[in-house]
Amino acid sequence: SSLVEELSGLVQISNEISILNLGYFLKPKHIKARIQQCLAIAECSNCPRNKFGCVIVDPVTNTVKSEGYNNPQRNFNGPYCGGSVCSRDELKILSGTCYEIGCLHSEANAILAAARNGISINGCIAFVSGEPCLACSKFIHQVGISKVYVLKDKYTTDDGINYLKNNGVGIFKVNEEGIIYE
């Protein structure tokens, strides 16, 4: 009977650890706050096409490590981004293709800002205001971000989401209230 109780306790601890690993330890109010931060930082973008934000958070301290929004590169003076009309629209470039034309995406900017400032984001959580594209998903995976909370229905393709799922990155689609729905 003592062994059964001990094993039962171990199973309970194991289940709790599994829940923590899935990201359920974040309270909905914290998820909501981070999604709201994504939307607020997205407003800094000067893109006439769409505005996206990304906030990268340390899962242990629940503090922001980096943030970014879609925008041209620092001090960029090229023809492909930053005007009142989107170059990608003018050139009729399909979404999810020709990443070299246009601005840096919010996820790339947040990852690059962390690198530029010497901040490790390995094991961190990313909150994004829309589904990451395939290229940004590869960056997210490569730097070791463990989970991504995505504001639902902001982007038209699941290529990036599928890439992350297939490579062991936890994906949680949420609404603006921080409620996980998928």
N, C-alpha and C positions, 0 to 999 in steps of 0.2 A: 504494500500500500504506500509506503514511503517512497519507493522507487517510482511508482505511478505518479504520485504528486510532484516529484522532482522532474520527471519527464514532461508532465503537463505544464509546469512552470517554464521549462526550456522552450516548449512549443509556443507558449504565450510570448516569451521574449523574442523568439525567432520571428513571429508574426509582426510584432511591434517594429523590429528592425526592418523587415520587408516593407512595411508601410512607410517608415521613414525614408528608405531608399527610393520609394516611388514618388516622394515629394509631398506626401499628404501632411507633413508636419507644418507646412505654411498655413497660417490662418487665412480665411477668405478676406479679411480686412487688409492683410498684408499684400495678398495677390491683387486686390482691387487697387491699393495704393500704388503698386508698381506699374500696373497697366495704365493708371491715370498719369503716372510719370512719363510713360512711353508716349501717350497722346500729347502731353504738354511739351515734351522735348521735340516731338515731330513738328510742332508749330514753328520751330526755328528754321525748318527747311524752306528754301526759296524755290523749290521745285513747283512749276505750274501744273504738273501732271498729277502728283500724289505726294502725300507727306507720311513718312514712317518714322517711328522712334524705336530705340532699343535701350534697355537698361540691364546691366549685368550686375548681379548681386551675389555676395558671399553668403552661402547657405547657412553657415554657422552663426555669423553675427548679424545677418539680415541687413547688411550695409551695402551701399552702392560702391562698386569697384570701378565702373566705367559706364558711359552712356554715349549714344550717337544718334544722329538723324541723317536722312539722305540729303546729300549736298555735294557740290564739287570738292575736289581735293583742296587742301590748304594752299592758299595763294595761287590758285589755278587761273590761268589766263588763256584757256583753249576755247575752241569753237563748239565744243560738244555739251556744254552744260552751263547753267547759271543765267540764262536769258529769260525773257518773258514768255517764250514759247519753247516747249520741250523739243530738243533735237531728235529724240527718239520718235516723237509723233511726226515731226516734219519729214524724217527719213523713212517713215512707215515701218519701223522695226517692231517686230512682235515681242510681246513681253516674254521674258525668259530666254532671250537670245541676244547675241552681240553685247556682252557685258562691258566690253571696252568702250562703248559709246554711252555717254550719260554720266550721271553722278555716281558717287560711292553710295552703296546702300547703308542703312542705319546700322545693321549688324557689323558690316565691315568697318565702318567708322568707329564703332564702340570697341571692337577688337583691336584695331590699329591704335586708338587712343590709349588703351591699356598698355600695349607694347611700347609705344612712344614714351610713356611715363614709367616703364619698368614695373608694371603691376601684373602679377600672375593672376590669371582668371581660370586656371585649371581647376576643375571641380565646381565651378560656379554655376549659377542659374541665370539664364537669359530670359527677359520678358520682352516680347516684341509686339508691335501694334498691327502686325499682319504676318501671314505665312512667309518664312524666308525662302528666297529663291534657291536654286540648286547650288550656285556658287557660294552664297553665304552659308548654306547648310554645310558645305565642305569645310569652310573656315571654322564654323562653330564646332564641328566634330574634331578637326585637327587641333584646336587649342585646348580641348578637353572640357568644354562646357558639358555638364552632365544632364541638364534638364532645360527645356524651353517651354515657357508659357506663352501661348499665341492667342491674340485677340482674334476671335472667329471671323471668317468670311471677309477678309480684307484683300485677299489676293486670289488670283484666278487659277492657280495650279497647285497641285500637291506634290510636285517633283521633289522639292526640298524637304517637305515633311516626310515623305516616304524614304528619302535617303537617310534622314536622321533616325527614323524608326528602325530601318534595316541595319543601322550601325550602332545601336544600343543607346542612343540619346533619348531620354524620356520626353514625350510630347504631351502637353496638356493644353487643350483648347479651352478658352475661357471667355466669358462675356465681360462687359465693362464693370460688372459688380463683383468680379473675381470668382464667379461660380464656375467650377470645372464641369463641362458638359460632355466631354469625350475623352 
